[in-house]
Amino acid sequence: MHDIYNFVSGPLVWVSFVIFFGGSLYRLISMAVLARKKDVFVYEYMSLKFGLRSILHWVIPFGTVKWRKNPLFTIVTFTFHLCIIFIPIFLSAHIILWKESWDISWWYISDTAADVLTIVVIASCIFFLVRRIVLPEVKYLTSISDYVILAIVAAPFITGLWTYHQWPGFRVTGIIHIIAGEIMLASIPFTRLIHMFFFPFTRGYMGSEFGAIRHAKDW
Amino acid sequence: MAEPAIKRSDESNKIVDESIDKGIARLTPEKIEQVINKVLAAETGARLKTYVETCVHCGLCSEACHYYLSHDNDPKFSPAGKVKQTIWEILKRNGKVDPEFIRDASRIAYTECNLCRRCAMYCPFGIDITYLMSVVRRLCHMLGVTPLYIQDTAHSHSATLNQMWVKEDEWIDSLFWQEEEARDEISSLRIPVEKEGSEIFYSVIAPEPKFRAQLIYQAAVIMNAAGVDFTMPATPGWDNSDLCMFTGDYEMMGRLKKAHFETAIRLKVKRIVMGECGHAFRSVYDTGNRWLAWKMPPIPITHAVELYYELLKQGKIKIAKKYDKPVTFQDPCNIVRGKGLHEKARYVVDAICEEFIEMHPNREHNYCCCAGGGVINTGPPYKMTRIKGNRIKAEQLFATKARGAKTIIAPCHNCHGGIEDINHHFGLDMELCFLSDIIYKTMEKPA
């Protein structure tokens, strides 16, 4: 058990971080190079001002007509996205690991807060799952990969909660938790989770076209 | 253009389109694979890849689409639903699709999407679904599977450089005819042809000389009254319309826009002003110039709405008596989502009409007329596709009518075609006008 723990919390962490950072950087650079070769006008029309204007509207809850028309979805998706980035970075248990390995630490949230937010994330995942199954327009677009991606994102939070509360088998779930986190990080560059990095470019480009060329709003 | 829906068997609800049938008959799976992969490799890149890989299949774009809303939220008509049935599948199978798949893809891309860009405002990622559907159209064009009527229009463009097989002498004749008619009303009126060095090249789409000649008449009255220094060319290049842009025949689109811009440069005009048309605006301002590697059009383009705004604001046209029926305004996608002319249009409407009643949604969020994007040009076989695909527009207009609106102003030819059919089919019984119809009626005219 200790050997496995040491392996997943040692070398595998390095591997997942290298894949995450290296892979994401590779995806972004290769996309930029491809655009330079095949869609060169994207560079011509991309406008910092109008790109940011559009992005700003879309990253503010209820900042767009679409967000206002779907209040429940808007609340869930904003909370969910903020939490999945916020919790792992500011969780005390994670910061202890940073402290032990690198002797660095920063502000962290209380365990109770983390507990609540984790439950919010899991509930959001259930919301997305139900949405996929129940809403015809989402179901129609859904393939197996969508469930897999949802599972990849949900797994670290479910196992994390389980381990923290030391529910039965928590030693095993602890190891699964680490692996699940690593899988999530490593899969970002190579699945649709890449939307995390592509968002500023797709939204920014549409904002540029609408703002600079078409003098219209895209929100 | 209310043409009867012929060649349509009501029992099977299957649309018969000879051009598509013949195109499909010529295809083999090998040929399809070869053409698709050649086009995708040569013409697509980062945008297609990024859009397809970023889409998280969330379905949020659905409610943007008037087809989806009009078909009781049938997911097959949602923007991403249409992408799923076409380009996703093509990419997933590496172009290994059969002729029947191409038949469906062609129907979806040409007749069940107006390329109106509303979905770009509902997708959080700003995925350009219009672009994805245009790629499908391009593939269908390269495979020779385009609907008959729009392909005929593309042929006309190719043979005559105008949309409606208008011959050169007929064009000149139409201008002289309208000038003569208008001189009965205003004796000093001129439609100056080939006047080099004019301020403005006034350009129209071919349906104007063909069957809406009164629009040329009205434009001439407005510009003469305002003292605008304009000219119209006697050579091909006068027509700014472009259905090749919508069939996916981009080489022809390039030829058309080159002829158009070169005509303007030959006439040494300062700018091109165009009539009340939406798709032509998209072609000259957004799409065609890009194909010719002009970031922006080589010569400034002014849409009629902007011209009327200028003339009214500067007091060059005076309104004798405002139009007294309550009006509403249809925001055309290509000049609103395409150029943000909605506020200027409202200024014009307020200046010429007593009472203005907004339809909802409006401005950038207005529903498409379901005729644009070349869909009305696919002709009578698809008339019901357009009408059934835009019940939501009828509902939107009924709600506006209930609030008192009697007249719909639509400064776009396609919007007219689409709304006219909706008007008749759903028994809306509202009047439909161009801005110039009302300006002409209400303005002070010289003797």
HADDOCK unambig.tbl for C-alpha pairs under 7 A between the chains (distance, minus, plus):
assign (segid A and resid 31 and name CA) (segid B and resid 46 and name CA) 5.74 0.50 0.50
assign (segid A and resid 34 and name CA) (segid B and resid 45 and name CA) 6.32 0.50 0.50
assign (segid A and resid 34 and name CA) (segid B and resid 46 and name CA) 5.49 0.50 0.50
assign (segid A and resid 35 and name CA) (segid B and resid 45 and name CA) 6.49 0.50 0.50
assign (segid A and resid 35 and name CA) (segid B and resid 46 and name CA) 4.85 0.50 0.50
assign (segid A and resid 38 and name CA) (segid B and resid 44 and name CA) 6.64 0.50 0.50
assign (segid A and resid 38 and name CA) (segid B and resid 45 and name CA) 5.30 0.50 0.50
assign (segid A and resid 38 and name CA) (segid B and resid 46 and name CA) 6.92 0.50 0.50
assign (segid A and resid 39 and name CA) (segid B and resid 45 and name CA) 6.42 0.50 0.50
assign (segid A and resid 39 and name CA) (segid B and resid 46 and name CA) 6.56 0.50 0.50
assign (segid A and resid 58 and name CA) (segid B and resid 124 and name CA) 6.67 0.50 0.50
assign (segid A and resid 66 and name CA) (segid B and resid 122 and name CA) 5.59 0.50 0.50
assign (segid A and resid 136 and name CA) (segid B and resid 75 and name CA) 6.37 0.50 0.50
assign (segid A and resid 137 and name CA) (segid B and resid 59 and name CA) 5.74 0.50 0.50
assign (segid A and resid 137 and name CA) (segid B and resid 62 and name CA) 6.97 0.50 0.50
assign (segid A and resid 137 and name CA) (segid B and resid 75 and name CA) 4.54 0.50 0.50
assign (segid A and resid 138 and name CA) (segid B and resid 57 and name CA) 6.77 0.50 0.50
assign (segid A and resid 138 and name CA) (segid B and resid 58 and name CA) 5.84 0.50 0.50
assign (segid A and resid 138 and name CA) (segid B and resid 59 and name CA) 4.89 0.50 0.50
assign (segid A and resid 140 and name CA) (segid B and resid 75 and name CA) 6.33 0.50 0.50
assign (segid A and resid 141 and name CA) (segid B and resid 57 and name CA) 5.52 0.50 0.50
assign (segid A and resid 141 and name CA) (segid B and resid 81 and name CA) 6.44 0.50 0.50
assign (segid A and resid 141 and name CA) (segid B and resid 84 and name CA) 6.97 0.50 0.50
assign (segid A and resid 142 and name CA) (segid B and resid 57 and name CA) 6.29 0.50 0.50
assign (segid A and resid 192 and name CA) (segid B and resid 53 and name CA) 5.61 0.50 0.50
assign (segid A and resid 192 and name CA) (segid B and resid 54 and name CA) 5.57 0.50 0.50
assign (segid A and resid 192 and name CA) (segid B and resid 56 and name CA) 6.26 0.50 0.50
assign (segid A and resid 194 and name CA) (segid B and resid 54 and name CA) 6.63 0.50 0.50
assign (segid A and resid 195 and name CA) (segid B and resid 54 and name CA) 4.81 0.50 0.50
assign (segid A and resid 198 and name CA) (segid B and resid 54 and name CA) 6.74 0.50 0.50
assign (segid A and resid 199 and name CA) (segid B and resid 125 and name CA) 5.64 0.50 0.50
assign (segid A and resid 202 and name CA) (segid B and resid 125 and name CA) 5.82 0.50 0.50
assign (segid A and resid 202 and name CA) (segid B and resid 126 and name CA) 5.77 0.50 0.50
assign (segid A and resid 202 and name CA) (segid B and resid 127 and name CA) 6.26 0.50 0.50
assign (segid A and resid 203 and name CA) (segid B and resid 125 and name CA) 4.98 0.50 0.50
assign (segid A and resid 203 and name CA) (segid B and resid 126 and name CA) 4.60 0.50 0.50
assign (segid A and resid 206 and name CA) (segid B and resid 126 and name CA) 5.56 0.50 0.50
assign (segid A and resid 214 and name CA) (segid B and resid 337 and name CA) 6.55 0.50 0.50
assign (segid A and resid 214 and name CA) (segid B and resid 338 and name CA) 4.78 0.50 0.50
assign (segid A and resid 214 and name CA) (segid B and resid 339 and name CA) 4.07 0.50 0.50
assign (segid A and resid 214 and name CA) (segid B and resid 340 and name CA) 6.02 0.50 0.50
assign (segid A and resid 215 and name CA) (segid B and resid 339 and name CA) 5.32 0.50 0.50
assign (segid A and resid 215 and name CA) (segid B and resid 340 and name CA) 4.85 0.50 0.50
assign (segid A and resid 216 and name CA) (segid B and resid 336 and name CA) 6.97 0.50 0.50
assign (segid A and resid 216 and name CA) (segid B and resid 337 and name CA) 5.79 0.50 0.50
assign (segid A and resid 216 and name CA) (segid B and resid 339 and name CA) 6.45 0.50 0.50
assign (segid A and resid 216 and name CA) (segid B and resid 340 and name CA) 4.66 0.50 0.50
assign (segid A and resid 218 and name CA) (segid B and resid 121 and name CA) 4.85 0.50 0.50
assign (segid A and resid 219 and name CA) (segid B and resid 121 and name CA) 5.17 0.50 0.50
